[in-house]
Each structure stands twice: as structure tokens, then as C-alpha cells.
Amino acid sequence: MKITKIEVCDFRGFPGPAIYDFEFGNARNLLIYGENGSGKSSLFRAIQEFFNRGAKPKPFADFKNIDQPALTEGRVTVHFDNGATQQWPYGGDRPRTPPASQTALQVGCLDYRSLLETNFSQKGENVNLFDIAVKHLVDRMEVFPAGGGSARIGDLWNEVLDSLPWRGNYKRYVLKCRHAVDQFNGAFQPILTPLMDQASRLLRKFPDCDFELGVAFQPIEYILKGKTFANQELILSVKRNGITVANHHDFFNEAKLSAIGLVIYLAGLVNTVPPASTHPKLLVLDDVLIGLDMQNRKPVLDLLTEYFAGWQVILMTHDKVWYEMVQLQLEGKTDWKAYELYLSDGFLPLHQPREGGWDYFVARARRHLAANDERAAAVYTRAAFESKVKKYCDERSLPVPYKKDPRSMTAEAFWQAAQKCILAEATDPTLIAVLPSLIAAINSSKKIVLNPLSHSATVPVTRLEVQSAIEAVQNLRFK
């Protein structure tokens, strides 16, 4: 089972009565670019709150769009491929029946603030992960306490808190409290080492992050005199070559701290959610890569491919360069669909699906040419050429002259790098035989596919030139 569409209406940055839908189509995952204020974080919160199964979740009214104060028709709707459609309406409750209720046990929603809690916002010499663990990392992990039955870590911790004696120190209340504490300690402690081992494995995917993560936990105790609980601490440790890095949250750079925080959360999901579950497993990442440079961002895609292959992933970013790079890397993969979010002049969000791939652009060029729109056909031909050449350079890690402004990276630079490589390394006799004509065809069409000025109103673009450029890009191959 999978989620097929998410609809948002009158929720935070999405004003009603319009419905903003994000459809997966045949894809499993979504890649979403959103400029600041366009609704990206509002979509994140809509998903997070729809599946929120906390003890006291906020009502829809607390998230209502403020520009439509009288509207009471807001809702968040999730569609599933088994035909089920479930809503969280204004004034109503979140769905409490399957498939939403079961999916809620298998949802991870992480934003950059989640990572701050694991490192940057910690005060003092130690990083205490206890609250994060019982509320987020392993709260939904099913365990089997002594005495039989099953429970979830978060529920066991809530039972501890609820059992705090409130009628003096009567023996029966104290005994009940200590029993709840024993149940929690017995279930919580054994899962900590596997959690940190998993996090350490994930962390090694990042460059120069061969660290060993661990935690120190002293069992929770009920203090009779103070009527409180002691040892609500889960202290994170980071070792390198067997040596503990003291005050690691003050010592490491932002990229390493972001990587550590991210893998701790991801390890919690991997260890908590059963891989064989028949209900959707959903991972939503909102700008969690903001603290990572480009070198440290690619491992995140590798982690998603290796450890979250059975999940549905929604990856959001405000970084247009990174978005384009991911588009390039995911080109040709049918399990990803892209959306772009922008603000209109009236400060209303505009969202549109983003198609990609050189073959898509070639098809659009042919359609425009058939409609006698040569200039639009030329634009899409150029886009197809850039997509094909950049993909080849990326796959081969070819050096291209650096420009501080990524928008100044011309297609010509990529084309020169690609030509040099293919001419030097081509071994297929068939390719070697046709390569000169392929390159010549591209070079003869440069004024169409490589020169942005060719698409202005002052430069005539003939149908024959566009047709030749389309065929040159279509036939261009590197292997």
C-alpha cells in the first residue's frame, strides 16, 4: 500500500478555499523545491499533524490560514492506493482508523529544528537525548515487557509519568509507580545499543565520519523524598579510534554535527518500523541538509536508497542549486516526482509538478515545433541538450571551469568537458565511427541549443534550424 495524493486546504500558508494537491502519480517519492514563504514548511506541518498521535495534539484551528478568518472548510486529505481517502477537517478529529492510524506509527517527519535538538541547542557539557528518544526516536517501538503482552516505548514512559503518586506516599501508589518505572527501564535499556550501532553504520556513509556513537543511561528511579524521577538522561558519546571526543557538540563543525543528528533520527526509524509492514512507511525531510555542504549531501541520497527503499520519501529543500543537482541524479528514475513551490504577486502559493530529463524536453520541443512555435521549441531543445551533457559530466565527475554564481555555469563549458572525455576514452567501434558526425551536428546547431540569445525576439529562428538541433540532441550519445 502507498499514499497516492496529499491535499491541503486553508492550512497555514495554503489559503482556502483553494485545494493544493501533491500527487505522487506512478512515483513513490516526492522531491519538492520551495522558495522562502511558498508553503514548503506548511506542507511539512500538514503531514506531520495529520499523522500526529500524541496525547494532546493541537486542533486544526491552531494551524488555520490567517487570511481567511471566516472560512471553516479547511482540511488535510490523504489518499491511499487501496481506494481509501481520509480527512482531518477543520473542527474535526484526525483519522483514527486504518490505513491512516497504522501509517501514523510509521511516519518520520524531520526538519532542521530536529537536528538542532541533538546538538546545537544543547546547553552544558553533555548532549542529553532522553526526551528526544522517548518522544521521537523510539517512542513507537513495540516491546514486550516482563509479565507478558506488548507495548510501545512512548506509552510505557507516559505510564511512568502518569503513575507519579499524588496522594501522599501511600504504599500502594508508590508500588504502582515503581512497577511502571521497572517496566520502562526493562524495555528501554536493551534497545539503546542496537540503536547506536545502527546510527554508527549510517554515519560512516558520510566522508570522514568514521565515528562510534554510544549512549550512557542510568535506570530511571522514583525518589520518594522529592516525589520526582531521577536519571532522565541519555548522554550521547562520540568516539574516534576508540578515544572519546570531549564536548563533541562544541568541537565538530556544522556538517559533522548535522550528519550525527540526522543518522540518530534515521536509525530510530530503521530500528523501530518493521520492514515487512503492509501499510505505508513515510519519511518527510524538510531542509535537514541545510547544515551539510554538497560533499555531505550526496550520502543522504545513498542512505535513502539503501535503508529506506521500502518507504515513501518526501524530500524538501529551499536550495535551488541542490534541487537541480538532485534532479540530475534522479533523472530517469521513475520512483521520484518533483514539485516546485513559488509565491505569486498576491502572496499566494503556486505549486506545479516539475518534469525532467532530456527525453522529456525533446518531446516538448517536438510538440512546440508541431504547433509552429519555433522559439519555444528551441528553448526546450537547449534544455534537453544541457540536461544530457550535464548528466554525463556528473556521472563521470568531469572537471568544469568553476563559477562563483552557479547560473554562470554555461552549457558550453560542460560540452567542452564532455567532448574531451568521450574523444579520449571511447572504445566502442560503432560509437567511434559515428562520434565525429554526432559532435559536428551539435556544433553546427550551437546557435540554437547553446546560445540563450538565440531565443530572444531579435534573433530569427527557422524551423529547419530547430528541427536539425532537435535531431542532433536526440542522436547525441556517449556510449
C-alpha positions in Angstrom: 0.0 0.0 0.0 1.2 3.6 -0.7 0.0 7.2 -0.4 -1.1 8.5 -3.8 -2.0 12.1 -3.1 -1.9 14.7 -0.3 -4.3 17.7 -0.4 -4.1 20.8 1.8 -6.8 23.5 2.2 -6.8 26.6 4.5 -3.8 25.2 6.5 -1.1 27.7 7.4 0.5 29.0 4.2 -2.2 27.4 2.0 -5.3 29.7 2.0 -8.7 28.2 1.3 -11.0 27.6 -0.4 -8.4 26.5 -3.0 -7.1 22.9 -2.6 -3.4 22.4 -3.1 -2.8 18.8 -4.1 0.5 16.9 -4.3 0.0 13.8 -6.4 2.5 11.0 -6.5 1.2 9.5 -9.7 3.1 6.4 -10.6 6.1 7.6 -8.4 6.7 6.6 -4.8 8.6 9.6 -3.7 8.4 13.4 -4.0 11.2 16.0 -4.4 10.0 19.5 -3.6 11.7 22.8 -4.1 10.1 25.8 -2.4 11.3 29.3 -2.1 11.0 31.0 1.2 7.4 31.6 2.2 6.0 29.5 -0.6 4.4 26.9 1.6 7.0 24.2 1.9 7.1 24.1 5.7 3.3 24.4 5.7 3.1 21.2 3.7 5.6 19.6 6.2 3.4 20.6 9.2 0.2 19.4 7.4 1.7 15.9 7.0 3.2 15.9 10.5 0.0 17.0 12.2 -2.3 14.8 10.1 -0.4 11.7 11.4 0.2 13.2 14.9 -0.9 10.6 17.5 0.3 12.5 20.6 -1.6 12.6 23.8 -2.8 16.2 23.3 -2.5 17.2 19.6 -3.4 20.7 18.6 -6.7 21.2 16.8 -6.9 22.2 13.1 -7.9 25.8 14.2 -4.4 26.4 15.6 -3.0 25.9 12.1 -5.7 27.7 10.1 -4.6 30.2 7.4 -5.0 33.7 8.9 -6.0 35.3 5.7 -9.4 33.6 5.6 -10.7 34.0 9.2 -14.3 33.2 8.4 -13.6 30.0 6.4 -14.4 26.8 8.2 -13.9 24.3 5.4 -10.2 23.7 5.8 -8.8 20.2 5.7 -5.9 17.9 5.1 -6.7 14.9 3.0 -4.6 11.8 2.3 -5.4 9.3 -0.5 -4.2 5.7 -0.5 -3.9 3.3 -3.4 -6.4 0.9 -1.9 -9.1 3.5 -2.6 -9.2 4.9 1.0 -9.5 8.7 1.4 -9.2 10.0 4.9 -9.5 13.6 6.1 -8.6 15.8 9.0 -11.2 18.6 8.7 -11.5 22.0 10.5 -13.3 21.4 13.7 -12.9 17.6 13.5 -10.6 14.9 14.7 -7.7 13.3 12.9 -8.5 9.9 11.4 -8.3 7.1 14.0 -8.9 4.2 11.7 -6.7 2.3 9.2 -4.9 3.0 7.0 -4.1 6.4 8.5 -3.9 5.1 12.1 -1.4 2.4 11.1 0.6 4.7 8.8 0.9 7.1 11.7 3.0 4.5 13.5 5.4 4.5 10.6 5.9 8.2 9.9 9.1 10.2 10.4 9.0 14.0 10.0 12.3 15.7 10.4 13.2 19.4 9.9 16.3 21.4 10.6 15.0 22.1 14.1 15.0 18.4 14.9 18.7 18.3 14.2 19.3 21.4 16.4 17.9 19.4 19.4 20.5 16.8 19.0 23.5 19.2 19.2 23.3 22.9 18.6 20.6 23.7 21.1 22.0 21.6 23.9 23.5 23.5 26.8 26.2 22.3 29.1 29.0 19.7 28.6 26.7 16.8 27.6 24.2 16.1 24.9 21.1 14.6 26.6 18.9 12.6 24.1 16.4 11.3 26.6 13.4 13.4 25.7 14.2 13.0 22.0 14.4 9.3 22.4 11.1 8.7 24.3 9.2 11.3 22.2 10.6 10.7 18.8 13.4 8.2 18.2 11.9 5.0 19.7 8.6 6.1 21.1 6.6 3.8 18.7 8.9 0.8 19.0 6.9 -2.2 20.0 8.5 -4.1 23.0 7.4 -6.9 25.2 7.7 -6.0 28.9 8.2 -8.6 31.7 4.9 -10.1 32.6 3.6 -10.5 29.1 1.8 -8.5 26.5 3.2 -5.8 24.2 3.6 -2.1 24.5 5.3 0.8 22.9 8.2 2.7 24.5 6.3 6.1 24.4 3.3 4.5 26.1 5.5 3.0 28.8 7.1 6.3 29.5 3.7 8.0 29.7 2.6 5.4 32.2 5.7 6.3 34.3 4.7 9.9 34.3 1.0 9.2 35.0 2.0 6.9 37.9 3.6 9.7 39.9 2.0 9.3 43.4 -0.3 12.3 44.1 -2.0 11.2 47.4 1.0 11.5 49.7 3.3 8.5 49.8 0.8 5.7 50.3 2.5 2.4 49.8 0.2 1.2 47.0 0.7 4.3 44.9 4.5 4.1 45.4 4.5 0.4 44.4 2.5 1.1 41.3 4.9 3.9 40.4 8.0 1.8 40.9 6.4 -1.1 38.9 5.9 1.3 35.9 9.5 2.5 36.3 10.8 -1.1 36.3 8.7 -1.9 33.2 10.1 1.1 31.3 13.7 0.5 32.3 13.5 -3.2 31.4 12.2 -2.3 27.9 14.2 0.8 27.2 17.7 -0.2 28.1 18.1 -3.2 25.8 17.2 -1.2 22.7 19.9 1.5 23.2 23.0 -0.4 22.0 21.3 -1.6 18.7 20.1 2.0 18.1 23.6 3.5 18.4 25.2 0.7 16.4 22.7 1.4 13.6 23.4 5.1 13.8 27.1 4.5 13.6 26.7 2.4 10.5 24.7 5.2 8.8 27.2 7.8 9.9 30.0 6.0 8.1 28.3 6.8 4.8 29.5 10.4 5.3 33.1 11.4 4.4 35.5 11.5 7.4 32.8 10.4 9.8 34.2 7.0 11.0 32.9 7.6 14.5 31.4 5.3 17.0 28.2 6.6 18.7 27.1 5.5 22.1 24.9 6.5 24.9 25.1 6.2 28.7 21.9 5.5 30.6 21.3 5.1 34.3 17.9 3.5 35.1 15.1 5.8 36.0 14.4 6.0 39.7 11.5 7.3 41.7 12.7 9.5 44.6 10.4 9.1 47.5 11.5 12.2 49.3 11.3 14.6 46.4 8.4 12.9 44.7 10.2 13.0 41.4 12.1 10.9 38.9 15.9 10.8 38.7 18.2 9.9 35.8 16.2 11.3 32.9 19.4 11.3 31.0 20.6 9.6 27.8 24.1 11.0 27.3 25.5 10.8 23.8 29.1 10.0 23.3 31.3 10.1 20.2 34.5 8.1 19.8 37.1 8.1 17.1 39.7 5.4 17.1 38.5 4.3 20.5 39.0 7.8 22.1 36.0 9.8 23.3 35.8 13.2 21.7 35.1 15.5 24.7 32.4 18.2 24.2 31.9 17.0 20.6 29.0 19.4 20.1 31.4 22.3 20.6 34.3 20.6 18.8 32.9 19.3 15.5 31.9 21.5 12.5 28.3 22.0 11.4 28.5 19.4 8.7 29.5 16.6 11.1 27.1 17.7 13.8 24.2 17.7 11.2 25.3 14.3 10.0 25.3 12.9 13.6 21.9 14.4 14.3 20.4 13.1 11.1 21.6 9.5 11.5 20.4 9.3 15.1 16.8 10.1 13.9 17.1 7.8 10.8 18.4 4.9 13.0 15.4 5.3 15.2 13.1 4.9 12.2 15.1 2.0 10.8 15.1 0.1 14.1 11.5 1.0 15.1 9.5 0.3 11.9 9.0 -3.3 10.9 10.4 -3.7 7.3 7.6 -6.1 6.4 4.7 -3.7 7.2 1.9 -3.6 4.7 0.9 0.0 5.4 2.8 3.0 4.0 6.0 4.0 5.7 6.6 7.7 5.2 9.8 9.8 5.7 9.5 13.6 5.3 12.7 15.6 5.3 12.3 19.4 5.4 15.7 21.2 4.8 17.5 18.8 7.1 20.5 19.2 4.7 20.9 22.9 5.3 23.9 22.3 7.5 25.6 20.0 5.1 27.9 21.1 2.2 27.5 19.5 -1.2 30.0 16.8 -0.5 28.0 15.6 2.5 24.6 15.8 0.8 25.0 13.1 -1.7 25.4 10.4 1.1 21.9 11.3 2.2 20.5 10.1 -1.1 22.6 6.9 -0.8 21.2 6.3 2.7 17.6 6.8 1.4 18.3 4.3 -1.4 19.9 1.7 0.8 17.9 1.9 4.0 14.6 3.4 3.0 13.9 1.6 -0.2 10.5 0.4 1.0 9.5 3.8 2.3 7.8 6.8 0.6 10.2 9.8 0.9 9.3 13.4 0.6 12.5 15.5 0.3 12.1 19.2 0.6 14.6 22.0 0.0 14.8 25.7 -0.5 18.2 25.4 -2.2 17.6 25.6 -5.9 21.2 24.5 -6.8 20.8 21.4 -4.7 17.4 20.8 -6.1 18.7 20.9 -9.6 21.6 18.5 -8.7 19.2 16.0 -7.2 17.0 16.3 -10.3 20.1 15.4 -12.4 21.0 12.5 -10.2 17.4 11.1 -10.2 16.9 11.6 -13.9 15.4 8.5 -15.5 14.3 7.1 -12.1 10.5 6.7 -12.3 10.1 6.4 -8.5 10.6 10.2 -8.0 8.3 13.0 -8.9 9.3 16.7 -8.5 7.2 19.8 -7.5 8.1 23.4 -7.3 6.6 26.0 -5.0 6.6 29.7 -5.6 4.8 32.8 -4.4 2.5 34.8 -6.7 2.2 38.5 -6.6 -0.7 38.2 -4.2 1.4 36.2 -1.8 -0.5 33.1 -2.7 1.5 29.8 -3.1 1.8 28.4 -6.6 2.8 24.8 -7.0 3.4 22.9 -10.1 4.9 19.5 -11.0 8.4 19.6 -12.4 9.1 17.2 -15.2 12.7 16.5 -16.2 15.1 14.5 -18.3 16.4 15.2 -21.7 13.9 12.9 -23.4 11.0 14.9 -21.7 12.5 18.2 -23.0 12.9 16.7 -26.5 9.3 15.6 -26.6 8.2 19.1 -25.5 10.4 20.6 -28.2 8.8 18.4 -30.9 5.3 19.4 -29.7 6.0 23.1 -29.9 7.6 22.7 -33.3 4.5 20.8 -34.5 2.4 23.8 -33.2 4.7 26.2 -35.2 6.2 27.7 -32.1 9.8 27.6 -33.2 11.1 29.8 -30.4 9.6 27.6 -27.6 10.9 24.5 -29.4 14.4 26.0 -29.4 14.2 26.7 -25.6 13.2 23.1 -24.9 15.9 21.8 -27.3 18.5 23.7 -25.4 17.2 22.4 -22.1 17.4 18.8 -23.5 21.0 19.4 -24.6 22.0 20.8 -21.2 20.3 18.0 -19.3 22.0 15.3 -21.4 25.5 16.8 -21.2 25.4 17.8 -17.5 24.2 14.3 -16.7 27.2 12.8 -18.5 29.7 15.2 -16.8 28.1 14.4 -13.4 28.3 10.6 -13.9 32.0 10.9 -14.9 32.9 13.6 -12.3 34.4 15.6 -15.1 36.1 18.9 -14.2 34.3 22.0 -15.4 35.6 25.6 -15.0 34.2 26.9 -11.7 32.0 30.0 -11.5 31.0 31.6 -8.2 27.5 32.1 -9.4 26.1 28.7 -10.5 23.9 30.5 -13.1 27.1 31.4 -14.9 28.0 27.8 -15.5 27.4 27.6 -19.2 26.4 24.7 -21.3 29.4 25.3 -23.5 31.7 24.5 -20.5 30.0 21.2 -19.9 30.0 20.4 -23.6 33.8 21.0 -23.9 34.5 18.8 -21.0 32.2 16.0 -22.3 33.8 16.2 -25.8 37.3 15.9 -24.4 36.4 12.9 -22.3 34.5 11.0 -24.9 37.0 11.5 -27.7 39.8 10.3 -25.4 38.0 7.3 -23.8 35.6 6.0 -26.4 36.3 2.3 -27.1 33.2 1.0 -28.8 34.0 0.8 -32.6 30.4 1.7 -33.5 30.5 4.8 -31.3 34.0 5.8 -32.6 32.7 5.7 -36.2 29.7 7.9 -35.6 31.2 10.2 -33.0 32.6 12.9 -35.4 29.2 13.3 -37.1 27.4 13.5 -33.8 29.7 16.2 -32.5 29.6 18.1 -35.8 25.8 18.1 -35.7 25.8 19.6 -32.2 28.4 22.2 -33.1 26.5 23.2 -36.2 23.4 23.8 -34.1 25.2 25.7 -31.3 23.5 28.9 -32.1 20.2 27.2 -31.3 20.9 24.9 -28.4 23.8 26.7 -26.7 23.2 30.4 -27.1 20.5 31.9 -24.9 20.3 35.0 -27.1 19.0 32.8 -29.9 15.7 32.7 -28.1 15.2 36.5 -28.0 12.8 38.3 -30.3 15.6 39.9 -32.3 17.2 36.7 -33.5 15.3 34.8 -36.2 14.9 31.0 -35.5 14.0 28.9 -38.6 12.0 25.7 -38.4 14.8 23.8 -40.2 17.4 25.0 -37.7 15.2 23.9 -34.8 14.5 20.6 -36.4 18.2 20.0 -37.0 19.0 20.9 -33.4 16.3 18.5 -32.1 17.7 15.6 -34.1 21.3 16.4 -33.1 20.4 16.3 -29.4 18.2 13.2 -29.9 21.0 11.3 -31.6 23.9 12.5 -29.3 25.2 9.6 -27.2 28.3 9.0 -25.2 28.4 5.2 -25.1 
